[in-house]
Amino acid sequence: MVLQKLFDSCREVFKGPGTVPPPQDVQKLRKILDSMKPEDVGLSKDLLFFKPRSVLEETPRVTCTTIYKCKNFSLCIFFLPPTAVIPLHNHPGMTVFSKLLLGSMHIKAYDWVDPVKHSESSMPSLIVRLARLKANSVFTAPCNTSVLYPTSGGNIHAFTAVTPCAVLDVLGPPYSEEDDRDCTYYRDLPCSSWSLDGSAREPKEGDDCYGWLEEIEMPKDLKMEGVEYLGPQIIDTVY
């Protein structure tokens, strides 16, 4: 019932690419998500997603299942075993609601600092952009839903599982290479590493509130496996 309510509300709230839900609609979705429990999407701690993998597997594998996806929004769940990482990545033109359903997870998030400036002079092979740190702490379920917007709220974030955990993501609109909403990955570097002209400098007060983000290829050790969604089903009414 709660999942169906979430779906129906997403139908009403997300108007398509180029739009951001108004504050009252954000609160509407957040309230529904805040009330959701693992059982609402068919989860329990006994599922295979949370069982230890072979010790021979060097990188913990992230599992993802899609509950629903259309051009305006998508609902998906990510399952992370202990120490698994979803590295820093962005959400171009997207409003994203993240609800931690199970476990403890460290979340690190950034927003770009304007105006856009790149460091190219002393390091021509390295192009970086300054970002402001928005979150850098551990969250444990049950906890409130986090919301990020196209240009604020921590649009670039990374997940690291402290314990086995599951997070429900609502993305509006979803990723789409055709519509220039592809996922870009980043590596963060200490703000004290260099100044805007590319020269090294001494650390300053407040540096821990910023970071340099370097765009990188999708990490080769990022192992993400898609599985079929087997939880409560949504009734998709075509209007």
Buried (B, 14 or more C-beta within 10 A) or exposed (E): EBBBEBBBBBBEBBBEBEBBBEEEBBEBBBEBBEBBEBEBBBBEEEBEBBEEEEEEEEBBBBBBBBBBBBEBBBBBBBBBBBEBBBBBBBBBBBBBBBBBBBBBBBBBBBBBBEEEEEBBEEBEEBEBBBBBBBBBEEBEBBEEBBBBBBEEBBBBBBBBBBBBBBBBBBBBBBBBEEBEBEEBBBBBBEBBBBBBEBEEEEEEEEBEEBBBBBBEEEBEEBBEEEEEBEBBEBEEEEE
